[in-house]
């Protein structure tokens, strides 16, 4: 398992990231399979997933280094360079 950090590559599967079981399962059951999928999803999309609340979305945005709330990452994001 990998710690969730902004440096993770987009193609890392969610099931390889050290998240709570509830958050990981909510993402996977919602069709979000990779770190990149999380980064590209809007907050509205993430909040629509079963068992995903605003605290979980805030946590994902913070630990994965996401500045965008509309699902579009700014260019030059750390995950793009790896």
Secondary structure, DSSP 8 states (H G I E B T S, - for coil): -EE--TTS-TTSBGGGEE--HHHHHHHHHTT--BHHHHHHS-HHHHHTSTT--HHHHHHHHHHTT---SSS---TT-HHHH-
